[in-house]
């Protein structure tokens, strides 16, 4: 006889979810509105009793959802207000969608890289080089390279000259921004991402469609490797 099922205990919210909830609660209690600045990370981490690495992951989760902007030198700036329940629901939905977003990117961007290698012009190559230089500049200044990364992929999409694929990428743009922010917030990821971009650009410059497709495939595999923030320890 099969054993009778037993009710499962409720799942305890993961640490970063608790931090996200507490940060949204704090913004409401402090009366913060769009344009206001959160306390410095060191101060916030000390107040919450967590490490700065763990706090950083919670801030990324809020940034991905458009609640805050994290600016180098300025800290975290409020973009919009929301409820704890609303932000947690979006957080969990995003985690469930992440694999599907990566799958969509692999289906579209690998082909776009292949087409870009076949169709690029000197103007396209200049735009790709400009995007790489922007990312290098951002990294030198201590930023994550988000603008350069976005500009790089936009330049490749244009170089591919496929109106339908370009339209599909436009539809996915807000969700792609989520995976971009998550990926570039991982330790040492911006440098690895820049290296991947340089490999893609080199293949496109050579006009090697197969090499460009494979370089893009490798790069998107890296993007998909987002660490589970629940694994972060809440200790300094």
C-alpha positions as CSV (number, residue, x, y, z in Angstrom):
1,X,0.0,0.0,0.0
2,X,1.4,3.4,-0.9
3,X,2.0,5.6,2.1
4,X,-0.4,8.5,2.7
5,X,0.8,11.9,1.5
6,X,1.8,14.4,4.2
7,X,1.4,18.1,3.9
8,X,4.8,19.7,3.1
9,X,6.0,22.5,5.4
10,X,5.9,26.0,3.9
11,X,9.0,27.0,2.1
12,X,11.1,29.5,4.1
13,X,11.8,32.6,2.0
14,X,15.4,32.7,0.9
15,X,17.7,35.3,2.4
16,X,17.8,37.5,-0.6
17,X,14.0,37.5,-0.8
18,X,13.9,38.5,2.8
19,X,16.3,41.3,2.0
20,X,14.4,42.5,-1.0
21,X,11.2,42.6,1.1
22,X,12.9,44.5,3.9
23,X,14.5,47.0,1.5
24,X,11.1,47.8,-0.1
25,X,9.6,48.1,3.4
26,X,12.3,50.4,4.4
27,X,11.8,52.6,1.3
28,X,8.1,53.0,2.3
29,X,8.9,53.7,5.9
30,X,11.5,56.3,5.0
31,X,9.1,57.9,2.5
32,X,11.6,57.6,-0.3
33,X,10.3,58.7,-3.7
34,X,11.7,58.5,-7.3
35,X,15.1,60.3,-7.3
36,X,15.9,59.7,-3.7
37,X,19.1,57.9,-2.7
38,X,19.3,54.8,-0.5
39,X,22.0,54.8,2.2
40,X,25.5,53.6,1.2
41,X,25.9,49.8,0.8
42,X,28.2,49.6,3.8
43,X,25.7,51.3,6.0
44,X,22.7,49.3,4.7
45,X,24.6,46.0,5.1
46,X,25.5,46.9,8.7
47,X,21.9,47.8,9.5
48,X,20.6,44.6,8.1
49,X,23.3,42.4,9.6
50,X,24.4,40.9,6.2
51,X,27.5,40.9,4.1
52,X,27.8,43.5,1.3
53,X,27.9,40.7,-1.2
54,X,24.5,39.4,-0.1
55,X,23.1,42.9,0.0
56,X,24.5,43.6,-3.5
57,X,22.5,40.6,-4.9
58,X,19.3,41.9,-3.3
59,X,19.9,45.4,-4.9
60,X,20.5,43.7,-8.3
61,X,17.1,42.0,-7.9
62,X,15.5,45.4,-7.3
63,X,17.4,47.0,-10.2
64,X,16.3,44.3,-12.6
65,X,12.7,45.0,-11.7
66,X,13.1,48.8,-12.3
67,X,12.6,49.7,-8.6
68,X,16.1,51.3,-8.3
69,X,19.1,52.3,-10.4
70,X,22.5,51.4,-9.2
71,X,25.0,54.0,-10.4
72,X,28.7,53.9,-10.0
73,X,29.7,56.7,-7.5
74,X,26.1,57.6,-6.7
75,X,24.8,54.4,-5.1
76,X,21.3,53.2,-5.4
77,X,18.6,55.6,-6.6
78,X,14.9,55.0,-6.3
79,X,13.2,54.8,-9.7
80,X,9.7,53.7,-8.7
81,X,7.8,52.6,-5.5
82,X,6.1,49.3,-5.1
83,X,4.7,47.0,-2.5
84,X,6.6,44.1,-0.8
85,X,4.0,41.6,-2.2
86,X,4.3,43.0,-5.7
87,X,8.1,43.0,-5.8
88,X,8.3,39.4,-4.4
89,X,5.8,38.1,-6.9
90,X,7.8,39.6,-9.8
91,X,11.0,38.3,-8.3
92,X,9.7,34.7,-8.3
93,X,8.2,35.0,-11.7
94,X,11.5,36.3,-13.1
95,X,13.4,33.4,-11.6
96,X,11.0,31.0,-13.3
97,X,11.4,32.8,-16.7
98,X,15.2,33.1,-16.7
99,X,15.8,29.8,-18.5
100,X,13.2,30.6,-21.2
101,X,14.7,34.0,-21.8
102,X,18.1,32.5,-22.3
103,X,16.7,29.9,-24.7
104,X,15.1,32.7,-26.7
105,X,18.3,34.6,-26.8
106,X,20.2,31.5,-28.0
107,X,17.7,30.9,-30.7
108,X,17.8,34.5,-32.0
109,X,21.3,35.9,-31.2
110,X,23.3,32.9,-32.5
111,X,21.6,33.4,-35.9
112,X,22.1,37.1,-35.7
113,X,25.8,36.7,-35.2
114,X,26.0,34.3,-38.1
115,X,24.1,36.8,-40.4
116,X,26.2,39.7,-39.1
117,X,29.4,37.9,-40.2
118,X,28.0,37.5,-43.7
119,X,26.4,41.0,-44.1
120,X,28.4,43.4,-42.0
121,X,29.7,46.6,-43.5
122,X,32.6,48.8,-42.5
123,X,30.1,51.0,-40.7
124,X,28.7,48.0,-38.7
125,X,32.3,47.0,-37.7
126,X,32.9,50.6,-36.5
127,X,29.7,50.5,-34.4
128,X,30.8,47.1,-32.9
129,X,34.2,48.5,-32.1
130,X,32.7,51.6,-30.5
131,X,30.5,49.4,-28.3
132,X,33.5,47.3,-27.2
133,X,35.5,50.5,-26.4
134,X,32.6,51.8,-24.3
135,X,32.5,48.6,-22.3
136,X,36.2,48.7,-21.7
137,X,35.9,52.3,-20.5
138,X,33.0,51.4,-18.2
139,X,35.1,48.5,-16.7
140,X,38.1,50.8,-16.2
141,X,35.8,53.2,-14.3
142,X,34.6,50.5,-12.0
143,X,31.2,50.0,-13.7
144,X,29.7,46.7,-15.0
145,X,29.7,47.5,-18.7
146,X,25.9,47.4,-19.1
147,X,25.7,50.2,-21.6
148,X,28.5,48.8,-23.7
149,X,27.1,45.3,-23.6
150,X,23.7,46.6,-24.7
151,X,25.2,48.7,-27.5
152,X,27.3,45.7,-28.7
153,X,24.3,43.4,-29.1
154,X,22.3,46.2,-30.8
155,X,25.1,46.7,-33.3
156,X,25.2,43.0,-34.2
157,X,21.4,43.0,-34.6
158,X,21.7,45.9,-37.0
159,X,24.6,44.3,-38.9
160,X,22.5,41.1,-39.5
161,X,19.9,43.1,-41.5
162,X,17.0,40.9,-40.7
163,X,13.9,43.0,-40.0
164,X,11.9,40.1,-38.5
165,X,14.7,39.0,-36.1
166,X,15.3,42.6,-35.2
167,X,11.6,43.1,-34.4
168,X,11.7,39.9,-32.2
169,X,14.8,41.2,-30.4
170,X,12.9,44.5,-29.7
171,X,10.1,42.6,-28.2
172,X,12.5,40.7,-25.9
173,X,14.5,43.7,-25.0
174,X,13.1,44.4,-21.5
175,X,13.6,40.7,-20.5
176,X,17.0,40.6,-22.0
177,X,17.9,43.6,-19.9
178,X,17.1,41.4,-16.8
179,X,19.5,38.6,-17.8
180,X,22.2,41.2,-18.7
181,X,22.0,42.9,-15.3
182,X,22.0,39.6,-13.5
183,X,24.9,38.3,-15.4
184,X,27.1,41.4,-15.2
185,X,26.6,41.6,-11.5
186,X,28.4,38.2,-10.9
187,X,31.9,38.5,-9.6
188,X,34.5,38.9,-12.5
189,X,31.7,38.5,-15.0
190,X,32.2,41.9,-16.8
191,X,35.7,41.0,-17.8
192,X,34.7,37.5,-19.0
193,X,31.8,39.1,-20.9
194,X,34.1,41.6,-22.6
195,X,36.4,38.8,-23.7
196,X,33.4,36.9,-25.1
197,X,32.3,40.0,-27.0
198,X,35.8,40.4,-28.5
199,X,35.7,36.8,-29.8
200,X,32.4,37.5,-31.4
201,X,33.6,40.7,-33.0
202,X,36.7,39.1,-34.3
203,X,34.7,36.3,-36.0
204,X,32.3,38.9,-37.5
205,X,35.3,41.0,-38.8
206,X,36.7,37.9,-40.4
207,X,33.4,37.1,-42.1
208,X,33.4,33.6,-40.5
209,X,29.7,32.9,-39.9
210,X,30.2,29.5,-38.2
211,X,32.9,31.0,-35.9
212,X,30.6,34.0,-35.0
213,X,27.7,31.7,-34.2
214,X,29.8,29.5,-32.0
215,X,31.3,32.5,-30.2
216,X,27.9,33.9,-29.5
217,X,26.7,30.5,-28.3
218,X,29.6,30.3,-25.8
219,X,28.9,33.9,-24.6
220,X,25.2,33.1,-24.0
221,X,26.2,30.0,-22.0
222,X,28.2,32.3,-19.8
223,X,25.2,34.6,-19.4
224,X,23.0,31.7,-18.3
225,X,25.4,30.9,-15.4
226,X,23.7,33.1,-12.8
227,X,24.6,32.1,-9.3
228,X,21.8,31.3,-6.9
229,X,21.8,34.3,-4.6
230,X,20.4,32.2,-1.8
231,X,23.8,30.5,-1.6
232,X,25.4,33.7,-0.5
233,X,26.3,33.7,3.2
234,X,25.0,36.4,5.4
235,X,28.4,37.0,7.1
236,X,31.1,39.6,6.6
